[in-house]
Amino acid sequence: MSLRSLSSLCTHLRLCTRKISYNARLFEATKFGMPAMSPTMEKGGIISWKFKEGDSFSAGDVLLEVETDKAQIDVEAQDDGKLAKIIANDGTKDVNVGEVIAYLAEPDDDLSTLKLPDEGAPEENVQDNTNDKQSNTNEVSAPESSVQEKNNQNEVHKQESTSTDTNVNQVLFPSVSLLMAQNNIQVEDVLGKIKPSGRNGTILKGDVLAYLGKISKDSVANIANYVKKSEKLDLSTIELMLPSKISEREESVGAKIEKKRQPELLHYDLIINVSRGTTSEALNESISSYIQKYYCRSHKEPLMDVKSKNYSPLFEDLIKVEPKNIRFTVDYKLSPLEKESKSKRQDDILNLLANNKEETCIDEFKEQRTSMPYALLLDVTVSPKYDDSKRRAEEFIKYIKQLESEV
């Protein structure tokens, strides 16, 4: 080949390359529609774009974050490119699946000369001139049509008692896969020959067993119909309660609660012997101090044995309900059983004349006693609000019983 012919060939190639590079059809942006993140998704919202207009991105980068009624999902780029223009900004709600939310460009495209499709024109008029545009349209519209078809199939499955079309994109359950391995059944046979009874064309274990002849097909249909029937709550057998019955029931429940919450009264009487000569003021002060001391101790001390290896003060404080609240109240009354004589007894003249020494000695013994009996009447009112109230009240009464031997 001569030098002139080689130069002519190079010039021809440059012209062809220049013509292809500056073809207006290749410089048209690609529509980016709202992606369908699930088969049942119809609308979604845009939380935020991760790139700004004019930024370049690579395959695998997160373009934006969308939200559905169930979750928030990141949308990744399938190829390298540029974000030419954003149609739906951050925070946009209720965007239909397939609706244009942005325009994408090739990595080497010049955005200043990039042609954007007419947003108001129908999609058919914008994309009906060249084969390149039709291929781009198919890429964008294919997910939309597939989503609509799946939604239509789901509606049909909801109206039928059992599914008639097998979902070829389903993930088989482990129970189904196990039966396939045990009986040497191929995936193609399962998806093509076995009639599904699950929701949305899902193949269940019973379907495989019916295909193998291990159970009857009628049983599978009966179970599917029962499940379909149980999807909605049957309220036909429920009767409304009359207002009179409601009021009677509320009154009975309220009476039971009031009866249950009645405080319990513990009564205890004891006799104590007090030294003669003790004034009533001193005695009352001493009894009041004693009762107050063991009243506080009964509220604070633990009910279980502190010497036990299972006892823990910290644990007791944690499990005790409202430890500062009162568990019981105490009322008491102290009264003497006999009156103390204020003057020396005068001898009876008849006793003196009769020389009745026995009666005289008995009377003198009574006067020479060093103690005087008192009756202590104790009333303990137990609070019904706490479970440990009665046990603590009983512990308090045990402390009071010690007065019979101490005073």
C-alpha positions as CSV (number, residue, x, y, z in Angstrom):
1,M,0.0,0.0,0.0
2,S,1.4,3.4,-1.0
3,L,1.8,6.3,1.4
4,R,-0.9,8.3,-0.3
5,S,-3.5,5.5,0.0
6,L,-2.6,5.0,3.6
7,S,-3.0,8.7,4.3
8,S,-6.4,8.6,2.5
9,L,-7.5,5.6,4.6
10,C,-6.6,7.4,7.9
11,T,-8.5,10.5,6.9
12,H,-11.5,8.4,6.0
13,L,-11.4,6.7,9.4
14,R,-11.1,10.1,11.2
15,L,-14.1,11.4,9.4
16,C,-16.1,8.3,10.2
17,T,-15.1,8.5,13.9
18,R,-15.9,12.1,14.0
19,K,-19.3,11.5,12.5
20,I,-20.1,8.8,15.0
21,S,-18.8,10.7,17.9
22,Y,-20.9,13.8,17.2
23,N,-24.1,11.9,16.2
24,A,-26.9,13.8,17.9
25,R,-28.8,10.6,18.5
26,L,-26.0,9.2,20.7
27,F,-25.8,12.4,22.7
28,E,-29.4,12.1,23.9
29,A,-29.7,11.5,27.7
30,T,-31.3,8.3,29.0
31,K,-34.4,8.3,31.2
32,F,-34.0,6.9,34.7
33,G,-37.3,5.8,36.1
34,M,-38.4,5.1,39.7
35,P,-37.1,1.5,40.3
36,A,-39.4,-1.2,41.6
37,M,-37.7,-2.6,44.8
38,S,-40.3,-5.4,45.3
39,P,-42.9,-7.1,43.1
40,T,-45.7,-5.4,45.0
41,M,-44.3,-1.9,45.0
42,E,-46.4,0.7,43.3
43,K,-45.1,3.9,44.7
44,G,-42.1,5.1,46.6
45,G,-40.3,8.2,47.9
46,I,-36.8,9.6,47.4
47,I,-34.9,10.2,50.6
48,S,-31.7,11.7,49.1
49,W,-29.5,11.6,46.0
50,K,-25.9,10.6,46.7
51,F,-24.6,12.5,43.6
52,K,-25.2,16.0,42.3
53,E,-26.0,17.0,38.7
54,G,-22.9,16.7,36.5
55,D,-21.2,14.2,38.9
56,S,-19.7,11.0,37.4
57,F,-20.4,7.6,38.9
58,S,-19.2,4.1,38.5
59,A,-21.0,0.8,38.3
60,G,-21.9,-0.3,41.9
61,D,-22.1,3.2,43.3
62,V,-25.2,4.1,45.3
63,L,-27.0,6.7,43.2
64,L,-29.9,7.4,45.6
65,E,-31.8,6.1,48.6
66,V,-35.5,5.4,48.2
67,E,-38.1,4.4,50.7
68,T,-41.2,2.2,50.5
69,D,-43.9,1.5,53.0
70,K,-41.7,-1.2,54.5
71,A,-38.1,-0.3,54.2
72,Q,-35.4,2.1,53.0
73,I,-33.2,0.8,50.2
74,D,-30.1,2.0,48.3
75,V,-30.2,2.0,44.5
76,E,-26.9,1.2,42.8
77,A,-25.8,2.1,39.4
78,Q,-25.6,-0.7,36.8
79,D,-23.0,1.0,34.5
80,D,-20.6,3.9,34.5
81,G,-22.1,7.3,33.6
82,K,-23.0,10.8,34.6
83,L,-26.0,12.3,36.4
84,A,-27.2,14.7,33.8
85,K,-30.3,16.1,35.5
86,I,-32.5,15.4,38.6
87,I,-36.2,15.6,38.1
88,A,-37.5,14.4,41.5
89,N,-35.5,16.1,44.3
90,D,-34.8,14.9,47.8
91,G,-37.9,14.3,49.9
92,T,-40.3,13.7,47.0
93,K,-43.1,11.3,48.0
94,D,-45.6,9.1,46.2
95,V,-43.5,8.6,43.0
96,N,-45.0,5.9,40.7
97,V,-42.8,3.0,39.7
98,G,-41.3,3.8,36.3
99,E,-41.9,7.5,36.5
100,V,-38.9,9.5,35.3
101,I,-36.9,10.9,38.3
102,A,-33.6,11.8,36.5
103,Y,-31.6,11.7,33.2
104,L,-28.3,9.8,32.9
105,A,-25.5,10.3,30.4
106,E,-22.5,8.4,29.2
107,P,-19.2,9.0,31.0
108,D,-17.7,10.8,27.9
109,D,-20.8,12.9,27.1
110,D,-20.5,16.7,27.2
111,L,-23.4,17.8,29.4
112,S,-23.4,21.3,27.8
113,T,-24.4,19.9,24.4
114,L,-26.4,17.0,25.7
115,K,-30.0,16.8,24.5
116,L,-32.7,16.0,27.1
117,P,-35.9,14.3,26.0
118,D,-39.1,16.4,26.2
119,E,-40.5,15.8,29.6
120,G,-44.1,16.7,28.6
121,A,-44.1,14.6,25.3
122,P,-45.4,11.1,25.3
123,E,-42.7,8.4,25.6
124,E,-43.5,7.0,22.2
125,N,-43.0,10.3,20.3
126,V,-39.7,10.9,22.0
127,Q,-38.3,7.4,21.3
128,D,-39.5,6.2,17.9
129,N,-36.8,7.5,15.4
130,T,-33.7,5.3,15.8
131,N,-32.9,1.7,16.8
132,D,-30.6,3.1,19.6
133,K,-33.4,5.0,21.1
134,Q,-35.7,2.0,21.0
135,S,-33.1,-0.2,22.8
136,N,-32.8,2.5,25.5
137,T,-36.6,2.6,25.8
138,N,-36.8,-1.1,26.1
139,E,-34.2,-1.0,28.9
140,V,-36.2,1.6,30.9
141,S,-39.7,0.3,30.1
142,A,-39.0,-3.4,30.6
143,P,-38.9,-3.2,34.4
144,E,-42.1,-1.1,34.4
145,S,-44.0,-3.7,32.3
146,S,-42.6,-6.6,34.3
147,V,-43.7,-4.9,37.6
148,Q,-47.2,-4.2,36.2
149,E,-47.5,-7.8,35.0
150,K,-46.5,-9.1,38.4
151,N,-49.0,-6.9,40.1
152,N,-51.7,-8.1,37.8
153,Q,-50.8,-11.7,38.5
154,N,-50.9,-11.0,42.2
155,E,-54.4,-9.6,41.9
156,V,-55.5,-12.7,40.0
157,H,-53.9,-15.0,42.6
158,K,-55.8,-13.2,45.4
159,Q,-59.1,-13.8,43.7
160,E,-58.5,-17.5,43.1
161,S,-58.5,-20.2,45.8
162,T,-55.3,-21.7,44.6
163,S,-52.6,-20.3,42.3
164,T,-52.6,-21.6,38.7
165,D,-49.3,-20.0,37.4
166,T,-46.0,-21.0,39.0
167,N,-43.7,-18.1,40.0
168,V,-40.5,-19.0,38.1
169,N,-38.5,-16.5,40.1
170,Q,-39.3,-17.9,43.5
171,V,-36.8,-19.3,45.9
172,L,-37.8,-22.8,46.8
173,F,-38.3,-23.7,50.4
174,P,-35.8,-26.1,52.1
175,S,-38.5,-28.7,52.5
176,V,-39.1,-28.6,48.7
177,S,-35.4,-28.7,47.9
178,L,-35.0,-31.7,50.2
179,L,-37.8,-33.7,48.5
180,M,-36.2,-32.8,45.1
181,A,-32.9,-34.2,46.2
182,Q,-34.4,-37.3,47.7
183,N,-36.5,-38.1,44.6
184,N,-34.1,-36.8,41.9
185,I,-36.4,-34.1,40.6
186,Q,-35.0,-31.3,38.6
187,V,-35.8,-27.6,39.1
188,E,-37.3,-27.4,35.6
189,D,-39.7,-30.3,36.4
190,V,-40.8,-28.6,39.6
191,L,-41.5,-25.2,38.0
192,G,-43.0,-26.7,34.9
193,K,-45.0,-29.7,36.0
194,I,-46.1,-29.1,39.6
195,K,-49.1,-27.0,40.2
196,P,-48.5,-24.6,43.1
197,S,-51.0,-24.1,46.0
198,G,-49.1,-21.3,47.8
199,R,-49.6,-17.6,47.7
200,N,-48.4,-15.9,44.5
201,G,-47.6,-19.1,42.8
202,T,-45.3,-20.5,45.5
203,I,-44.7,-24.3,45.5
204,L,-45.1,-25.9,48.9
205,K,-44.0,-29.2,50.3
206,G,-47.6,-30.6,49.9
207,D,-47.5,-29.9,46.2
208,V,-44.4,-32.0,45.7
209,L,-45.8,-34.8,47.8
210,A,-49.0,-34.7,45.7
211,Y,-46.9,-34.8,42.5
212,L,-45.1,-37.9,43.8
213,G,-48.4,-39.5,44.7
214,K,-47.6,-39.7,48.5
215,I,-50.7,-37.7,49.3
216,S,-53.9,-36.9,47.5
217,K,-54.3,-33.8,45.4
218,D,-57.7,-33.1,47.1
219,S,-56.0,-32.7,50.5
220,V,-53.7,-30.1,49.0
221,A,-56.7,-28.2,47.5
222,N,-58.7,-28.4,50.8
223,I,-55.8,-27.0,52.8
224,A,-55.3,-24.2,50.3
225,N,-59.0,-23.3,50.5
226,Y,-58.9,-23.4,54.3
227,V,-55.9,-21.1,54.4
228,K,-57.5,-18.8,51.9
229,K,-60.7,-18.7,53.9
230,S,-58.9,-18.0,57.1
231,E,-57.1,-14.9,55.7
232,K,-60.1,-12.8,56.7
233,L,-61.6,-12.7,60.1
234,D,-65.2,-14.0,60.2
235,L,-67.3,-11.6,62.3
236,S,-70.7,-13.0,61.3
237,T,-71.0,-15.1,64.5
238,I,-70.0,-12.2,66.9
239,E,-72.9,-10.5,68.8
240,L,-72.7,-7.1,70.3
241,M,-73.1,-6.9,74.0
242,L,-76.1,-4.9,75.2
243,P,-75.4,-1.7,77.2
244,S,-77.2,-3.2,80.2
245,K,-75.0,-6.2,80.3
246,I,-71.9,-4.0,79.9
247,S,-72.9,-1.9,82.9
248,E,-73.6,-5.0,85.0
249,R,-70.3,-6.5,84.1
250,E,-68.5,-3.3,85.0
251,E,-70.3,-3.1,88.3
252,S,-69.4,-6.7,89.1
253,V,-65.8,-6.2,88.2
254,G,-65.6,-3.0,90.2
255,A,-67.2,-4.8,93.2
256,K,-64.6,-7.5,93.0
257,I,-61.8,-5.0,92.9
258,E,-63.1,-3.1,95.9
259,K,-63.6,-6.3,97.8
260,K,-60.1,-7.4,97.0
261,R,-58.6,-4.1,98.1
262,Q,-60.3,-3.9,101.5
263,P,-57.6,-3.5,104.2
264,E,-57.2,-6.3,106.7
265,L,-57.3,-5.7,110.5
266,L,-55.1,-7.7,112.8
267,H,-56.0,-7.5,116.5
268,Y,-53.9,-8.5,119.4
269,D,-54.3,-8.1,123.2
270,L,-51.6,-8.6,125.9
271,I,-51.1,-7.9,129.6
272,I,-48.0,-6.3,130.8
273,N,-46.8,-5.8,134.4
274,V,-45.5,-2.4,135.3
275,S,-43.6,-1.4,138.4
276,R,-45.7,0.3,141.0
277,G,-45.0,4.0,141.2
278,T,-44.5,4.4,137.4
279,T,-46.5,7.4,136.2
280,S,-49.0,7.0,133.3
281,E,-47.1,9.6,131.3
282,A,-43.8,7.8,131.6
283,L,-45.5,4.5,130.8
284,N,-47.2,5.9,127.7
285,E,-44.0,7.5,126.4
286,S,-42.1,4.2,126.9
287,I,-44.7,2.1,125.1
288,S,-44.9,4.7,122.2
289,S,-41.1,4.6,121.8
290,Y,-41.1,0.8,121.8
291,I,-43.9,0.6,119.2
292,Q,-42.2,3.2,117.0
293,K,-38.9,1.4,117.1
294,Y,-40.2,-1.9,115.9
295,Y,-42.6,-0.3,113.5
296,C,-39.7,1.1,111.6
297,R,-37.7,-2.1,111.9
298,S,-40.6,-4.2,110.5
299,H,-40.7,-2.0,107.4
300,K,-36.9,-2.0,106.8
301,E,-35.7,-5.5,107.7
302,P,-35.7,-8.2,105.0
303,L,-38.3,-11.0,105.4
304,M,-35.9,-13.8,104.5
305,D,-33.1,-15.1,106.7
306,V,-30.1,-12.7,106.5
307,K,-27.8,-15.6,107.4
308,S,-28.8,-17.5,104.3
309,K,-26.2,-17.8,101.5
310,N,-28.9,-16.7,99.0
311,Y,-29.5,-13.4,100.8
312,S,-28.3,-10.2,99.1
313,P,-29.1,-6.7,100.4
314,L,-28.8,-5.2,96.9
315,F,-31.1,-7.8,95.4
316,E,-33.7,-7.2,98.2
317,D,-33.7,-3.5,97.5
318,L,-34.2,-4.1,93.8
319,I,-37.2,-6.5,94.1
320,K,-38.9,-4.6,96.9
321,V,-41.8,-2.6,95.5
322,E,-41.9,1.0,96.6
323,P,-39.8,0.4,99.7
324,K,-40.5,3.8,101.3
325,N,-44.3,3.3,101.3
326,I,-46.2,2.3,104.4
327,R,-47.2,-1.4,104.7
328,F,-49.4,-1.1,107.8
329,T,-50.6,1.3,110.5
330,V,-50.8,0.8,114.3
331,D,-53.3,1.9,116.9
332,Y,-53.0,0.9,120.5
333,K,-54.7,1.6,123.8
334,L,-53.2,1.1,127.3
335,S,-55.4,0.8,130.4
336,P,-54.7,-0.5,133.9
337,L,-56.5,-3.6,135.1
338,E,-56.9,-2.4,138.8
339,K,-56.9,0.9,140.6
340,E,-54.0,1.8,142.8
341,S,-55.0,2.7,146.4
342,K,-54.0,6.2,147.4
343,S,-54.2,5.7,151.2
344,K,-53.3,3.0,153.6
345,R,-56.0,0.4,154.1
346,Q,-57.8,0.7,157.4
347,D,-58.2,-2.6,159.4
348,D,-61.7,-3.9,159.7
349,I,-62.9,-3.8,163.4
350,L,-64.6,-7.2,163.0
351,N,-61.4,-8.7,161.8
352,L,-59.5,-7.2,164.6
353,L,-62.0,-8.5,167.2
354,A,-62.2,-11.9,165.6
355,N,-58.5,-12.0,165.3
356,N,-58.8,-13.1,161.6
357,K,-55.1,-13.2,160.8
358,E,-55.4,-15.1,157.5
359,E,-57.5,-12.4,155.7
360,T,-55.3,-9.7,157.2
361,C,-52.2,-11.4,155.7
362,I,-53.8,-11.7,152.2
363,D,-54.7,-8.0,152.1
364,E,-51.2,-7.0,153.2
365,F,-49.6,-9.2,150.5
366,K,-51.7,-7.5,147.8
367,E,-50.5,-4.1,149.0
368,Q,-46.8,-5.3,149.1
369,R,-46.8,-6.4,145.3
370,T,-44.1,-4.4,143.3
371,S,-45.9,-4.5,139.9
372,M,-49.3,-3.4,138.5
373,P,-51.0,-5.1,135.5
374,Y,-51.9,-3.2,132.3
375,A,-53.8,-4.2,129.2
376,L,-52.4,-3.3,125.9
377,L,-55.0,-3.4,123.1
378,L,-53.3,-3.4,119.6
379,D,-54.9,-2.9,116.2
380,V,-52.8,-3.3,113.1
381,T,-54.4,-2.3,109.7
382,V,-52.7,-4.0,106.8
383,S,-52.4,-2.3,103.4
384,P,-53.8,-4.4,100.5
385,K,-51.6,-2.7,98.0
386,Y,-48.4,-4.7,98.6
387,D,-47.8,-8.4,98.8
388,D,-45.5,-8.2,101.8
389,S,-47.7,-6.0,103.9
390,K,-49.3,-8.8,106.0
391,R,-46.0,-10.6,106.6
392,R,-44.4,-7.4,107.9
393,A,-47.4,-6.7,110.1
394,E,-47.1,-10.2,111.6
395,E,-43.3,-9.6,112.3
396,F,-44.3,-6.4,114.1
397,I,-46.7,-8.2,116.3
398,K,-44.0,-10.7,117.2
399,Y,-41.9,-7.9,118.5
400,I,-44.8,-6.5,120.6
401,K,-45.3,-9.9,122.2
402,Q,-41.9,-9.5,123.8
403,L,-43.3,-6.9,126.1
404,E,-45.0,-9.6,128.1
405,S,-41.6,-10.7,129.4
406,E,-39.5,-7.5,129.1
407,V,-41.6,-4.9,130.8
